[in-house]
Amino acid sequence: MNKSAKFEKNYSPEEDARHYKIFKEQKKIIEEHNKKFEEGKVTYTMAINKFADMIFFDCQ
């Protein structure tokens, strides 16, 4: 299941490309952070959620 279907997102093709780029960047940040968690460098994990393909401006 892709992220758009899982979180019921419906974007135009142009918006979808922009949001997918944001999603990939956020996913990388989350994976890097969770690696730090496994190494004991931070005390919490992060996860993909319905906002992972958005930037702060999109959430307002």
PyMOL commands that set and color helices and strands:
alter all, ss='L'
color gray80, all
select helices_A, chain A and resi 3-6+13-38+56-59
alter helices_A, ss='H'
color red, helices_A
deselect
rebuild
show_as cartoon
